[in-house]
Amino acid sequence: MTTYVHNIDPFAIQFTETFGIRWYGLAYLAGFILGGMVMQLLVKRGTSPLTKDHVWDFITAVAIGTLAGGRLGYAIFYAPELLIDFSASFPFWGVLAVHKGGMASHGGIMGCMLAAYYFHRKHGYPVLHLFDLMTFGGSLGIFFGRIANFINGELYGRVAPEGYAWAVKFPGEIHRYGVEKLKALGAAADALGSVRLNEGLVKLNAETWDFWVSSRYYSKINPTLDAMITAIQNGATEVAAAMAPVLASRYPSQIYQALMEGLLVFLLCAILWVRPMKPGVLGGIFGLAYAVMRIIGEQFRLPDAHLGYQLFGLTRGQWISIAMIGVAIALIVFSATRNSQPMGGWFKRDSKGS
């Protein structure tokens, strides 16, 4: 059986070579819109004290918190060098260079919580209830975000066993290659035929590629690797076929994580929300379920190249999730033992609870 070589274009609509509407941005948008629709439903049914006019204000605050927290979380947890990366050119600070990629789900969750606290201070809604409301948009956002990770061909999985039915070959892995493996891409260079570099359009073949790699001309190598990946995304089957024997068959870990961290967590929270709960309990359950699913999902995912495996063979994401489990359990216990009335649920109940 031939293993699928990932060839999906990350642009939903492309205007120029580097600018367009990306699936990744649409994934965030889908999560925010669906989260807002769930809140509107709860307001309409009278199971949340939010007013109709405040639903989308809250979603806007959460969106800002997600994006800011996700980017800062990535810088703090995965790339602290961005915090001191300043330059004279736009956007001047490495943390603001979002076009280069890098978002952290844990940071996004923390940003959401800060946004909820801000909204609580501004409008007086119970902050723990706001945590509960965010679980639905948050889990759906994670689901769509992981699907977008798959579309982008990023955050891909570890090497799968031989003959694994769902394996995928991700061209993006060529950026991790050393010299010897880069030399094996000579056939892909032949298939590409030419590449646009700073000096203009350059004819390319296996011999030229081998010379560049042997000479460590990374100013030519890296743009050519990007060009190979882009060509495959644009339907260059010859380049994909030439590259396929070099690529490893990997788990489609993004799909696994979308189903576990996103869809499964959403269904769990939706089922538990059938009956009202003390404010904050559902938010804690979301955090606990997400952290557990993240730990499991990361067993299939290849860690970032610059981080690798850490203490006890776990990844950075798994260790952050372990810490998150402690925070989530504390939130559940605190919320469940508070002297507060249950809130929420899908259907409004009368004073007798029927």
Contacts in CASP RR format, 6 or more apart in sequence:
PFRMAT RR
TARGET T0000
AUTHOR 0000-0000-0000
METHOD contacts of the structure
MODEL  1
MTTYVHNIDPFAIQFTETFGIRWYGLAYLAGFILGGMVMQLLVKRGTSPL
TKDHVWDFITAVAIGTLAGGRLGYAIFYAPELLIDFSASFPFWGVLAVHK
GGMASHGGIMGCMLAAYYFHRKHGYPVLHLFDLMTFGGSLGIFFGRIANF
INGELYGRVAPEGYAWAVKFPGEIHRYGVEKLKALGAAADALGSVRLNEG
LVKLNAETWDFWVSSRYYSKINPTLDAMITAIQNGATEVAAAMAPVLASR
YPSQIYQALMEGLLVFLLCAILWVRPMKPGVLGGIFGLAYAVMRIIGEQF
RLPDAHLGYQLFGLTRGQWISIAMIGVAIALIVFSATRNSQPMGGWFKRD
SKGS
1 163 0 8 1.000
1 165 0 8 1.000
3 167 0 8 1.000
3 168 0 8 1.000
3 169 0 8 1.000
3 244 0 8 1.000
3 249 0 8 1.000
4 167 0 8 1.000
4 168 0 8 1.000
4 169 0 8 1.000
5 168 0 8 1.000
5 169 0 8 1.000
5 171 0 8 1.000
5 232 0 8 1.000
5 240 0 8 1.000
5 241 0 8 1.000
5 243 0 8 1.000
5 244 0 8 1.000
5 247 0 8 1.000
6 153 0 8 1.000
6 156 0 8 1.000
6 168 0 8 1.000
6 169 0 8 1.000
6 170 0 8 1.000
6 171 0 8 1.000
6 232 0 8 1.000
7 171 0 8 1.000
7 232 0 8 1.000
7 233 0 8 1.000
7 235 0 8 1.000
7 240 0 8 1.000
8 150 0 8 1.000
8 151 0 8 1.000
8 153 0 8 1.000
8 233 0 8 1.000
9 233 0 8 1.000
9 234 0 8 1.000
10 22 0 8 1.000
10 23 0 8 1.000
10 24 0 8 1.000
10 151 0 8 1.000
10 152 0 8 1.000
10 153 0 8 1.000
10 233 0 8 1.000
11 20 0 8 1.000
11 21 0 8 1.000
11 22 0 8 1.000
11 23 0 8 1.000
12 21 0 8 1.000
12 22 0 8 1.000
12 23 0 8 1.000
12 26 0 8 1.000
13 20 0 8 1.000
13 21 0 8 1.000
14 20 0 8 1.000
14 21 0 8 1.000
22 148 0 8 1.000
22 152 0 8 1.000
23 147 0 8 1.000
23 148 0 8 1.000
23 151 0 8 1.000
23 152 0 8 1.000
24 145 0 8 1.000
24 148 0 8 1.000
24 149 0 8 1.000
24 151 0 8 1.000
24 152 0 8 1.000
25 148 0 8 1.000
26 144 0 8 1.000
26 148 0 8 1.000
27 141 0 8 1.000
27 144 0 8 1.000
27 145 0 8 1.000
27 147 0 8 1.000
27 148 0 8 1.000
28 63 0 8 1.000
28 66 0 8 1.000
28 67 0 8 1.000
28 141 0 8 1.000
28 144 0 8 1.000
28 145 0 8 1.000
30 140 0 8 1.000
30 141 0 8 1.000
30 144 0 8 1.000
31 137 0 8 1.000
31 138 0 8 1.000
31 140 0 8 1.000
31 141 0 8 1.000
31 144 0 8 1.000
32 59 0 8 1.000
32 62 0 8 1.000
32 63 0 8 1.000
32 66 0 8 1.000
32 137 0 8 1.000
32 141 0 8 1.000
34 136 0 8 1.000
34 137 0 8 1.000
34 140 0 8 1.000
34 141 0 8 1.000
35 59 0 8 1.000
35 136 0 8 1.000
35 137 0 8 1.000
35 138 0 8 1.000
35 140 0 8 1.000
36 55 0 8 1.000
36 56 0 8 1.000
36 59 0 8 1.000
36 137 0 8 1.000
38 133 0 8 1.000
38 136 0 8 1.000
38 137 0 8 1.000
39 48 0 8 1.000
39 50 0 8 1.000
39 55 0 8 1.000
39 58 0 8 1.000
39 59 0 8 1.000
39 133 0 8 1.000
39 136 0 8 1.000
40 52 0 8 1.000
40 55 0 8 1.000
42 48 0 8 1.000
42 50 0 8 1.000
42 133 0 8 1.000
42 344 0 8 1.000
42 345 0 8 1.000
42 346 0 8 1.000
43 50 0 8 1.000
43 51 0 8 1.000
43 52 0 8 1.000
43 55 0 8 1.000
44 52 0 8 1.000
45 346 0 8 1.000
45 347 0 8 1.000
45 348 0 8 1.000
46 348 0 8 1.000
47 276 0 8 1.000
47 343 0 8 1.000
47 344 0 8 1.000
47 345 0 8 1.000
47 346 0 8 1.000
47 347 0 8 1.000
47 348 0 8 1.000
48 129 0 8 1.000
48 133 0 8 1.000
48 343 0 8 1.000
48 344 0 8 1.000
49 125 0 8 1.000
49 126 0 8 1.000
49 129 0 8 1.000
49 343 0 8 1.000
50 58 0 8 1.000
50 125 0 8 1.000
50 133 0 8 1.000
54 123 0 8 1.000
54 125 0 8 1.000
57 119 0 8 1.000
58 119 0 8 1.000
58 130 0 8 1.000
58 133 0 8 1.000
61 115 0 8 1.000
61 116 0 8 1.000
61 118 0 8 1.000
61 119 0 8 1.000
62 112 0 8 1.000
62 115 0 8 1.000
62 116 0 8 1.000
62 134 0 8 1.000
64 115 0 8 1.000
65 108 0 8 1.000
65 111 0 8 1.000
65 112 0 8 1.000
65 114 0 8 1.000
65 115 0 8 1.000
66 108 0 8 1.000
66 111 0 8 1.000
66 112 0 8 1.000
66 115 0 8 1.000
67 98 0 8 1.000
67 103 0 8 1.000
67 108 0 8 1.000
68 111 0 8 1.000
69 104 0 8 1.000
69 107 0 8 1.000
69 108 0 8 1.000
69 110 0 8 1.000
69 111 0 8 1.000
69 114 0 8 1.000
70 103 0 8 1.000
70 104 0 8 1.000
70 105 0 8 1.000
70 107 0 8 1.000
70 108 0 8 1.000
70 110 0 8 1.000
70 111 0 8 1.000
71 95 0 8 1.000
71 96 0 8 1.000
71 98 0 8 1.000
71 102 0 8 1.000
71 103 0 8 1.000
71 104 0 8 1.000
72 95 0 8 1.000
72 107 0 8 1.000
73 104 0 8 1.000
73 106 0 8 1.000
73 107 0 8 1.000
73 108 0 8 1.000
73 110 0 8 1.000
74 82 0 8 1.000
74 102 0 8 1.000
74 103 0 8 1.000
74 104 0 8 1.000
74 107 0 8 1.000
75 82 0 8 1.000
75 83 0 8 1.000
75 94 0 8 1.000
75 95 0 8 1.000
76 83 0 8 1.000
76 104 0 8 1.000
76 107 0 8 1.000
77 104 0 8 1.000
77 106 0 8 1.000
77 107 0 8 1.000
77 316 0 8 1.000
77 317 0 8 1.000
77 320 0 8 1.000
78 102 0 8 1.000
78 104 0 8 1.000
78 304 0 8 1.000
78 307 0 8 1.000
78 316 0 8 1.000
79 102 0 8 1.000
79 306 0 8 1.000
82 93 0 8 1.000
82 94 0 8 1.000
82 95 0 8 1.000
82 97 0 8 1.000
83 95 0 8 1.000
85 93 0 8 1.000
85 94 0 8 1.000
85 95 0 8 1.000
85 97 0 8 1.000
86 92 0 8 1.000
86 93 0 8 1.000
86 94 0 8 1.000
87 93 0 8 1.000
87 94 0 8 1.000
91 97 0 8 1.000
105 142 0 8 1.000
105 261 0 8 1.000
105 290 0 8 1.000
105 294 0 8 1.000
106 317 0 8 1.000
106 320 0 8 1.000
106 321 0 8 1.000
106 324 0 8 1.000
109 138 0 8 1.000
109 287 0 8 1.000
109 290 0 8 1.000
109 324 0 8 1.000
112 134 0 8 1.000
112 138 0 8 1.000
113 131 0 8 1.000
113 134 0 8 1.000
116 127 0 8 1.000
116 130 0 8 1.000
116 131 0 8 1.000
116 134 0 8 1.000
117 127 0 8 1.000
119 125 0 8 1.000
119 130 0 8 1.000
120 126 0 8 1.000
120 127 0 8 1.000
120 130 0 8 1.000
126 279 0 8 1.000
126 343 0 8 1.000
128 278 0 8 1.000
128 279 0 8 1.000
128 280 0 8 1.000
128 283 0 8 1.000
128 335 0 8 1.000
128 340 0 8 1.000
129 279 0 8 1.000
129 280 0 8 1.000
129 343 0 8 1.000
129 344 0 8 1.000
131 279 0 8 1.000
131 280 0 8 1.000
131 282 0 8 1.000
131 283 0 8 1.000
131 284 0 8 1.000
131 331 0 8 1.000
132 277 0 8 1.000
132 279 0 8 1.000
132 280 0 8 1.000
132 281 0 8 1.000
132 282 0 8 1.000
132 283 0 8 1.000
132 343 0 8 1.000
132 344 0 8 1.000
134 283 0 8 1.000
134 286 0 8 1.000
135 265 0 8 1.000
135 266 0 8 1.000
135 269 0 8 1.000
135 282 0 8 1.000
135 283 0 8 1.000
135 285 0 8 1.000
135 286 0 8 1.000
136 266 0 8 1.000
136 269 0 8 1.000
136 270 0 8 1.000
137 266 0 8 1.000
138 286 0 8 1.000
139 261 0 8 1.000
139 262 0 8 1.000
139 263 0 8 1.000
139 265 0 8 1.000
139 266 0 8 1.000
139 269 0 8 1.000
139 286 0 8 1.000
139 290 0 8 1.000
140 262 0 8 1.000
140 266 0 8 1.000
141 262 0 8 1.000
142 258 0 8 1.000
142 261 0 8 1.000
142 262 0 8 1.000
142 265 0 8 1.000
142 290 0 8 1.000
143 258 0 8 1.000
143 259 0 8 1.000
143 261 0 8 1.000
143 262 0 8 1.000
143 263 0 8 1.000
143 266 0 8 1.000
144 258 0 8 1.000
145 258 0 8 1.000
146 254 0 8 1.000
146 255 0 8 1.000
146 257 0 8 1.000
146 258 0 8 1.000
146 261 0 8 1.000
146 262 0 8 1.000
147 254 0 8 1.000
147 255 0 8 1.000
147 258 0 8 1.000
149 155 0 8 1.000
149 254 0 8 1.000
149 257 0 8 1.000
149 258 0 8 1.000
150 252 0 8 1.000
150 254 0 8 1.000
150 255 0 8 1.000
150 258 0 8 1.000
153 170 0 8 1.000
153 171 0 8 1.000
153 172 0 8 1.000
153 254 0 8 1.000
154 172 0 8 1.000
154 254 0 8 1.000
155 253 0 8 1.000
155 254 0 8 1.000
155 301 0 8 1.000
155 302 0 8 1.000
156 168 0 8 1.000
156 170 0 8 1.000
156 172 0 8 1.000
156 173 0 8 1.000
156 250 0 8 1.000
156 251 0 8 1.000
156 252 0 8 1.000
156 253 0 8 1.000
156 254 0 8 1.000
156 301 0 8 1.000
156 302 0 8 1.000
157 170 0 8 1.000
157 250 0 8 1.000
157 251 0 8 1.000
157 252 0 8 1.000
157 253 0 8 1.000
157 254 0 8 1.000
157 300 0 8 1.000
157 301 0 8 1.000
157 302 0 8 1.000
158 250 0 8 1.000
158 251 0 8 1.000
158 253 0 8 1.000
158 300 0 8 1.000
158 301 0 8 1.000
158 302 0 8 1.000
159 248 0 8 1.000
159 249 0 8 1.000
159 250 0 8 1.000
160 166 0 8 1.000
160 167 0 8 1.000
160 249 0 8 1.000
160 250 0 8 1.000
160 251 0 8 1.000
162 249 0 8 1.000
163 249 0 8 1.000
164 249 0 8 1.000
164 251 0 8 1.000
166 251 0 8 1.000
166 252 0 8 1.000
166 255 0 8 1.000
167 249 0 8 1.000
167 250 0 8 1.000
167 251 0 8 1.000
167 252 0 8 1.000
168 249 0 8 1.000
168 250 0 8 1.000
168 251 0 8 1.000
168 252 0 8 1.000
169 244 0 8 1.000
169 247 0 8 1.000
169 248 0 8 1.000
169 249 0 8 1.000
169 250 0 8 1.000
170 247 0 8 1.000
170 250 0 8 1.000
171 228 0 8 1.000
171 229 0 8 1.000
171 232 0 8 1.000
171 240 0 8 1.000
171 243 0 8 1.000
171 247 0 8 1.000
172 229 0 8 1.000
173 247 0 8 1.000
173 248 0 8 1.000
173 250 0 8 1.000
174 181 0 8 1.000
174 182 0 8 1.000
174 185 0 8 1.000
174 225 0 8 1.000
174 228 0 8 1.000
174 229 0 8 1.000
174 243 0 8 1.000
174 246 0 8 1.000
174 247 0 8 1.000
175 222 0 8 1.000
175 225 0 8 1.000
176 305 0 8 1.000
177 185 0 8 1.000
179 213 0 8 1.000
179 214 0 8 1.000
179 216 0 8 1.000
181 246 0 8 1.000
182 213 0 8 1.000
182 221 0 8 1.000
183 209 0 8 1.000
183 210 0 8 1.000
183 213 0 8 1.000
183 214 0 8 1.000
184 246 0 8 1.000
185 209 0 8 1.000
185 228 0 8 1.000
185 243 0 8 1.000
185 246 0 8 1.000
186 206 0 8 1.000
186 209 0 8 1.000
186 210 0 8 1.000
186 242 0 8 1.000
187 206 0 8 1.000
187 242 0 8 1.000
187 243 0 8 1.000
188 228 0 8 1.000
188 239 0 8 1.000
188 242 0 8 1.000
188 243 0 8 1.000
188 246 0 8 1.000
189 204 0 8 1.000
189 205 0 8 1.000
189 206 0 8 1.000
189 208 0 8 1.000
189 209 0 8 1.000
189 224 0 8 1.000
189 228 0 8 1.000
190 204 0 8 1.000
190 205 0 8 1.000
190 206 0 8 1.000
190 242 0 8 1.000
191 236 0 8 1.000
191 238 0 8 1.000
191 239 0 8 1.000
191 241 0 8 1.000
191 242 0 8 1.000
192 204 0 8 1.000
192 224 0 8 1.000
192 227 0 8 1.000
192 228 0 8 1.000
192 231 0 8 1.000
192 236 0 8 1.000
192 239 0 8 1.000
193 203 0 8 1.000
193 204 0 8 1.000
193 205 0 8 1.000
194 201 0 8 1.000
194 202 0 8 1.000
194 203 0 8 1.000
194 204 0 8 1.000
195 201 0 8 1.000
195 202 0 8 1.000
195 204 0 8 1.000
195 220 0 8 1.000
195 223 0 8 1.000
195 224 0 8 1.000
195 227 0 8 1.000
196 202 0 8 1.000
196 223 0 8 1.000
196 227 0 8 1.000
197 219 0 8 1.000
197 220 0 8 1.000
197 223 0 8 1.000
197 224 0 8 1.000
198 219 0 8 1.000
202 208 0 8 1.000
202 220 0 8 1.000
204 224 0 8 1.000
209 224 0 8 1.000
212 220 0 8 1.000
212 221 0 8 1.000
212 224 0 8 1.000
213 221 0 8 1.000
228 239 0 8 1.000
228 243 0 8 1.000
231 239 0 8 1.000
232 239 0 8 1.000
232 240 0 8 1.000
232 243 0 8 1.000
250 302 0 8 1.000
251 300 0 8 1.000
251 301 0 8 1.000
253 297 0 8 1.000
253 300 0 8 1.000
253 301 0 8 1.000
253 302 0 8 1.000
254 301 0 8 1.000
256 297 0 8 1.000
256 300 0 8 1.000
257 293 0 8 1.000
257 294 0 8 1.000
257 297 0 8 1.000
257 300 0 8 1.000
257 301 0 8 1.000
260 293 0 8 1.000
260 296 0 8 1.000
260 297 0 8 1.000
261 290 0 8 1.000
261 293 0 8 1.000
261 294 0 8 1.000
261 297 0 8 1.000
262 290 0 8 1.000
262 293 0 8 1.000
264 289 0 8 1.000
264 293 0 8 1.000
265 286 0 8 1.000
265 289 0 8 1.000
265 290 0 8 1.000
265 293 0 8 1.000
268 285 0 8 1.000
268 289 0 8 1.000
269 282 0 8 1.000
269 283 0 8 1.000
269 285 0 8 1.000
269 286 0 8 1.000
269 289 0 8 1.000
272 282 0 8 1.000
272 285 0 8 1.000
273 282 0 8 1.000
273 344 0 8 1.000
273 345 0 8 1.000
273 346 0 8 1.000
274 345 0 8 1.000
274 346 0 8 1.000
275 342 0 8 1.000
275 345 0 8 1.000
276 342 0 8 1.000
276 343 0 8 1.000
276 344 0 8 1.000
276 345 0 8 1.000
276 349 0 8 1.000
277 342 0 8 1.000
277 343 0 8 1.000
277 344 0 8 1.000
277 345 0 8 1.000
278 335 0 8 1.000
278 336 0 8 1.000
278 338 0 8 1.000
278 340 0 8 1.000
278 341 0 8 1.000
278 342 0 8 1.000
278 343 0 8 1.000
279 335 0 8 1.000
279 338 0 8 1.000
279 340 0 8 1.000
279 343 0 8 1.000
280 331 0 8 1.000
280 332 0 8 1.000
280 335 0 8 1.000
281 332 0 8 1.000
281 335 0 8 1.000
281 336 0 8 1.000
283 328 0 8 1.000
283 331 0 8 1.000
283 335 0 8 1.000
284 328 0 8 1.000
284 329 0 8 1.000
284 331 0 8 1.000
284 332 0 8 1.000
284 335 0 8 1.000
285 328 0 8 1.000
285 332 0 8 1.000
286 328 0 8 1.000
287 324 0 8 1.000
287 327 0 8 1.000
287 328 0 8 1.000
287 331 0 8 1.000
288 325 0 8 1.000
288 328 0 8 1.000
288 329 0 8 1.000
288 332 0 8 1.000
290 321 0 8 1.000
290 324 0 8 1.000
291 321 0 8 1.000
291 322 0 8 1.000
291 324 0 8 1.000
291 325 0 8 1.000
291 328 0 8 1.000
292 321 0 8 1.000
292 325 0 8 1.000
294 317 0 8 1.000
294 318 0 8 1.000
294 321 0 8 1.000
294 324 0 8 1.000
295 318 0 8 1.000
295 321 0 8 1.000
295 322 0 8 1.000
298 314 0 8 1.000
298 315 0 8 1.000
298 317 0 8 1.000
298 318 0 8 1.000
298 321 0 8 1.000
301 315 0 8 1.000
303 309 0 8 1.000
303 315 0 8 1.000
303 316 0 8 1.000
304 316 0 8 1.000
307 315 0 8 1.000
307 316 0 8 1.000
308 315 0 8 1.000
308 316 0 8 1.000
309 315 0 8 1.000
310 316 0 8 1.000
310 319 0 8 1.000
311 319 0 8 1.000
314 322 0 8 1.000
END
